[in-house]
Amino acid sequence: MTPTPAQSAIDELAERLTAHAVLAHDPAVPDIAADYWAKSEDHYRAVDAALAALVADSPAAVTYAAVLRHPTRVAAQLELRASLTTLLGQRGDRVPEVARTVGAADEQIWIDYHLGADYTTESCAPPALIGGPAPRRVQPRADDALVHVVIPFRDRESGLRTRNLLACLRALADQSGGPAHRVTVVETDVEPRSREAVAGLVDDYVFARKDGLFNKAWAVNVGMVSAPRDIRYSCVLDADILVDRHFVARNTARLRDGGHGTHLPFRWSLSLDEPSTLRALATRVVAGAAEVPGSVLRGLLLREPPGGCVWLRTGLFHTIGGFDERFEGWGGEDDDVVARLSAAAPLVRFDDALLHLNHPRPEMTREDGEPFNAHLEPMNRTGAHPYGDREKFSLDRA
């Protein structure tokens, strides 16, 4: 006789089945990372097929069909989860087989779905970050900093990316219990659009004149060579990452006390939808909370992406010759630098939350449909190559 599954196991299975229905049918999933989708799609389809067979000829078929019609509608997802909880309770003999299918898929997928228990789509007013009040705590100017945070940036629309940058900077200004840290923003564009907006929030603003495709690799290198090399630790941080109050202290301690050269403080990066982004900004930046609880957030989780937030010993960055500046446009530069860093010294990951704020998706491919940097051979950059040349694209220092 098959034992009756525990209610907690049924609840968890219903939640995971609903997540896979979203992952299989939400068009945002393949758009967020085409390579991750390619590695995951068959596993989503396998669970979705098992789910369709499970709900056939049951009341849950109606709620399942509603999710297929509207895969982003949270109310439909919650109704499906509730109906699956009931159905699985009635068909306990099906639970082990379905659970095995889900478990096997979960070990292989590279994009997952997060829906916090307290998530709401209720409107949250966008915070007035430009010209708004000063951060609750402001780090003193870090002339003798132990940590250097470099943020590459471009936003020709002065829109959501600029909003996210200002939120990132205010969160970095609101740090406690850690060493002094220096923050450098490198804006690469034809004019310094964000100079005034970031004034008072950074230690250094570097305007790096460049038209055409955004070159994150070069921007980071310029920022890294702009600071004294005796700064012991560095963090390359994307402008759309919202950090908690103990971010600098926690990660500095990891490098100080560990034997590794580089670490990424996360295993899953949570790309927030716009309501979650506004909720996160209201909580962390406006209300001044130390962190944003995951229970109020919704988004797609990317498994072990190579970039977004990389901590390292500054000397190691210079030893490998920084980022490979041949990479332009979207993709590849983070994979390459992390691979070279890990080849030069141990690299580890930790399990912190990484909150990626919403913004318009960049162009992911060239006009011919190929990835921007697919033609480049990785892992051939060394410390003998020049990097961070301020004159490479006619750079002006603020």
Secondary structure, 3 states (H helix, E strand, C coil): CCCCCCHHHHHHHHHHHHHHHHHHHCCHHHHHCHHHHHHHHHHHHHHHHHHHHHHCCCCHHHHHHHHHHCCCCHHHHHHHHHHHHHHHHHCHHHHHHHHHHHHHHHCCCCEEEEECCCCCCCCCCCCCCCCCCCCCCCCCCCCCCCEEEEEEECCCCCCHHHHHHHHHHHHHHCCCCCCCEEEEEEEEECCCCCHHHHCCCCCEEEEEECCCCCCHHHHHHHHHHCCCCCCCEEEEECCCEECCCCHHHHHHHHHHHCCCCEEEEEEEEEEECHHHHHHHHHHHHHCCCCCCCHHHCEEEEEECCCCCEEEEEHHHHHHCCCCCCCCCCCCCHHHHHHHHHHHHCCEEEEEEEEEECCCCCCCCECCCCCECCCCCCCCCCCCCCCCCCCCCCCCEEC
